[in-house]
C-alpha cells in the first residue's frame, strides 16, 4: 500500500531540486550540526567560508558531505560571499540561509510554492522564530517609505523588506541586479538588496507558513568574541552611512558623524557601568566607525 503522504513527500522533494541553498560561514563550526539536520534532503548546498579560523570546514565535511565547499582567502563580507555562492548555482531559485538558522524541507516547499503562485514576485521570505520559540517580526515595509507597525503576518503578504538571514530569490533576479552591493561589508546589504529587487524584478512575499528558527547573532563563534562585537558595531555604523548616502542622499557630514559617535560613546560608558561588556565593545566599534568613515 502506498504511503498516503507520498504526494506531499514527492512535492517537497521536487521543490528542493529547484533550489540551491547558499550558506555563508565565519567561525560557524558550532552551528553546522543543527543546520545540517534540515539540509540533508536538499541536493544542492553551497557553503562559502569567509576565512574561518575554527573547524568549520571539518564540520561541514562531516555533516554535509554533499555540500560544495568554497573557501575564501580573506573575510570578504556577507554580501560578497553570497555573490560567490550565487555564481555557482544553476537552479531556478537560490535560498540564502544563515548558519544559525534551522530550516526544514516543508518550509522550503512553502517558499517555492509562494513564488510559483505569484510569478511576478522576485523573492519570498519565511516567518522566523526566535530562541524562545516566538515569531520574530523581522519584516516590514520599505525603508525609504513609511514606517510599518502592527502584528506579524497571518497569511501570505507583500512586504518591503525581510532579513537576509533566510530568503528565497529567483536566481535570474539576482543575476539581473548583480547580486549584493559588495560595498556593504556587513549590515544593510539586505535592505539594499530588497529595494533593488523590488524596483527591478518584482515584489517580495512573506509566507508565514514557512517557519524557520533563527538564533540571532549566533552564527559567529571563536575565542575573540569581544573583537567580534567591536567589528559588529564598526561595520553597522559604516554601512548605515553608506545606505543613507545611496538611498536617501544624506551625506556623512562631520556633524552627523559626531552625533552618532557621541550617542554611541555615552551608551558604551553606561554599558560598562552595568558590566555589559559585550555591548560596550559594540558601542566602541560604532565610535571607531564614525571616526573613520570619510566625509
C-alpha positions in Angstrom: 0.0 0.0 0.0 1.3 3.4 -0.9 2.1 5.8 1.9 -0.8 8.4 2.0 1.8 11.1 2.3 3.8 10.1 -0.8 2.4 13.0 -2.8 3.4 15.5 -0.2 6.9 14.0 0.1 7.2 14.0 -3.7 6.2 17.6 -4.0 8.7 18.6 -1.3 11.5 16.7 -3.0 10.6 18.3 -6.3 10.7 21.8 -4.7 14.1 21.1 -3.1 15.5 20.0 -6.5 14.8 23.6 -7.8 16.8 25.3 -5.0 20.4 25.9 -4.3 21.0 26.7 -0.6 23.8 29.1 0.0 25.3 29.4 3.5 28.0 31.9 4.4 30.1 30.8 7.3 32.7 32.6 9.5 33.8 30.7 12.6 30.5 28.9 12.5 31.5 25.3 13.4 29.1 25.3 16.4 26.1 25.9 14.1 26.7 23.2 11.5 25.2 20.2 13.3 21.7 21.8 13.7 21.9 23.4 10.2 22.7 20.0 8.6 19.6 18.3 10.1 17.3 20.3 7.9 19.5 20.4 4.8 20.1 16.7 4.4 17.2 16.3 1.9 18.5 19.2 -0.2 20.7 18.1 -3.1 22.3 21.4 -3.8 24.1 23.2 -0.9 27.0 25.6 -1.3 28.9 26.7 1.8 31.0 29.9 1.2 33.5 30.3 4.1 34.9 33.8 5.0 38.3 32.6 6.1 37.2 30.9 9.3 39.8 30.1 12.0 37.9 27.3 13.7 36.9 23.8 12.4 34.0 24.9 10.3 35.4 23.1 7.3 35.7 19.8 9.2 32.2 20.1 10.5 30.8 20.8 7.0 32.7 17.9 5.5 31.4 15.5 8.1 27.8 16.7 8.4 27.1 18.0 4.9 29.3 15.8 2.8 27.4 16.6 -0.5 27.8 20.4 0.0 30.2 22.3 -2.2 32.8 24.0 0.0 34.1 27.4 -1.2 36.9 28.8 1.0 37.7 32.4 0.6 41.2 33.5 1.4 40.0 36.6 3.4 36.8 37.7 5.0 35.1 39.5 2.1 31.9 40.2 4.0 28.4 38.8 3.9 27.2 40.1 0.5 30.4 39.3 -1.4 30.4 35.7 -0.1 26.8 35.2 -1.0 27.5 36.5 -4.5 30.3 33.9 -4.9 27.8 31.2 -4.0 25.1 32.5 -6.4 27.6 32.4 -9.2 27.9 28.7 -8.7 24.2 28.0 -8.7 22.3 26.7 -11.8 18.9 26.1 -10.2 15.8 28.3 -10.6 16.0 29.6 -7.1 18.7 30.4 -4.5 18.0 30.2 -0.8 20.3 32.4 1.2 20.5 30.9 4.7 22.4 32.0 7.8 24.3 29.2 9.5 22.4 30.0 12.8 19.1 29.1 11.1 17.4 25.7 11.1 15.1 25.0 8.2 13.1 22.0 7.1 12.1 20.8 3.7 8.5 21.8 4.3 9.5 25.4 4.8 11.4 25.3 1.5 8.4 23.9 -0.3 6.2 26.7 1.1 8.6 29.4 -0.1 8.9 27.8 -3.6 5.1 27.4 -3.8 4.6 31.1 -2.9 6.8 32.2 -5.9 5.1 29.6 -8.2 1.7 31.1 -7.3 3.0 34.7 -7.8 5.3 34.6 -10.9 5.7 38.4 -10.8 7.3 38.2 -7.3 11.1 38.2 -7.1 11.7 36.7 -3.7 10.0 35.1 -0.7 10.8 35.1 3.0 9.7 32.9 5.9 8.4 33.6 9.4 11.5 33.5 11.6 11.2 32.0 15.1 13.4 33.3 17.8 15.3 31.5 20.6 12.1 31.4 22.8 10.0 29.9 20.0 8.2 33.2 19.4 7.6 34.8 16.0 10.3 37.4 15.1 8.7 40.3 13.2 11.8 40.8 11.1 9.9 42.1 8.1 8.3 45.5 7.3 7.6 47.9 4.5 10.4 49.6 2.5 12.9 51.7 4.5 12.5 54.5 2.0 8.8 54.7 2.7 6.5 54.8 5.7 7.3 53.0 9.0 5.2 49.9 9.4 3.6 49.0 12.7 1.4 46.2 14.0 1.4 42.4 14.5 3.0 39.8 12.3 1.5 38.4 9.2 -1.2 35.8 9.5 -1.2 34.9 5.8 0.7 35.5 2.6 1.7 39.2 2.5 3.6 41.6 0.3 6.4 43.3 2.3 9.1 45.8 1.6 11.9 44.1 3.5 12.8 40.8 5.2 16.1 39.9 6.7 18.9 38.3 4.7 19.0 35.5 7.4 16.7 33.5 5.1 15.3 34.5 1.7 14.4 32.5 -1.4 15.2 34.5 -4.5 14.8 33.8 -8.2 18.3 33.3 -9.5 17.5 35.2 -12.6 16.5 38.2 -10.5 19.8 38.1 -8.6 21.7 38.0 -11.8 19.7 40.9 -13.3 20.6 43.2 -10.4 24.1 42.0 -10.0 23.6 40.4 -6.6 24.5 42.2 -3.4 26.3 45.5 -3.4 29.7 44.5 -2.1 30.4 48.0 -0.8 28.4 46.8 2.2 30.6 44.5 4.2 28.1 43.7 6.9 24.6 45.1 7.7 22.2 47.0 5.4 23.2 44.8 2.5 19.8 43.1 2.8 18.0 46.4 3.0 19.7 47.5 -0.2 19.1 44.2 -1.9 15.4 44.2 -1.1 15.0 47.7 -2.5 16.8 46.8 -5.7 14.9 43.5 -6.2 11.5 45.3 -5.9 12.5 48.1 -8.2 14.0 45.9 -10.9 12.4 42.5 -10.6 9.1 42.5 -8.7 7.6 42.4 -5.2 8.7 40.5 -2.1 6.4 37.9 -0.4 6.2 36.9 3.2 5.0 33.3 3.7 4.3 32.7 7.4 3.6 29.1 6.8 7.3 28.7 6.2 8.8 28.7 9.7 12.5 28.9 10.3 14.2 29.1 13.6 16.9 31.8 13.8 19.3 32.0 16.7 20.1 35.7 16.1 23.7 36.7 16.5 24.6 33.0 16.9 26.4 32.4 13.7 29.9 33.6 14.7 31.8 31.7 17.4 35.5 31.5 18.3 37.6 33.0 21.1 37.7 36.6 20.0 34.1 37.4 20.8 34.7 40.9 22.1 36.6 41.7 19.0 33.7 40.4 17.0 31.3 42.7 18.9 33.6 45.6 18.2 33.6 44.8 14.5 29.8 44.4 14.5 29.5 48.0 15.8 32.1 49.3 13.4 30.5 47.8 10.3 27.0 48.6 11.4 27.5 52.3 11.6 29.7 52.4 8.4 27.0 50.5 6.5 24.3 52.8 7.9 26.2 55.8 6.5 26.6 54.1 3.1 22.9 53.2 2.9 21.7 56.7 3.8 24.0 58.2 1.2 22.9 55.7 -1.5 19.2 55.7 -1.0 18.4 59.0 0.8 21.1 61.3 -0.5 22.2 62.0 3.1 25.9 62.8 3.1 28.1 61.7 6.0 28.8 65.2 7.4 31.1 65.9 10.3 28.0 66.9 12.4 26.2 63.6 11.6 29.3 61.5 12.5 29.8 63.5 15.7 26.1 63.0 16.7 26.1 59.2 16.1 29.6 58.8 17.7 28.6 60.8 20.8 25.5 58.7 21.4 27.5 55.5 21.0 30.2 56.7 23.4 27.6 57.6 26.1 25.8 54.3 25.7 29.1 52.5 25.8 30.0 54.2 29.1 26.7 53.2 30.6 27.1 49.6 29.4 30.5 49.5 31.2 28.9 50.8 34.4 26.4 48.0 34.4 29.1 45.5 33.4 27.6 44.8 30.0 31.0 44.4 28.4 29.8 42.8 25.2 27.5 45.7 24.2 30.1 48.2 25.4 32.6 46.8 22.9 29.9 47.1 20.2 29.4 50.7 21.1 33.2 51.2 20.9 33.1 49.8 17.4 30.4 52.4 16.4 32.5 55.2 17.7 35.5 54.0 15.7 33.3 53.6 12.6 32.0 57.1 12.9 35.5 58.5 13.3 37.0 56.6 10.3 34.1 57.0 7.9 35.1 59.5 5.1 33.1 62.7 4.9 
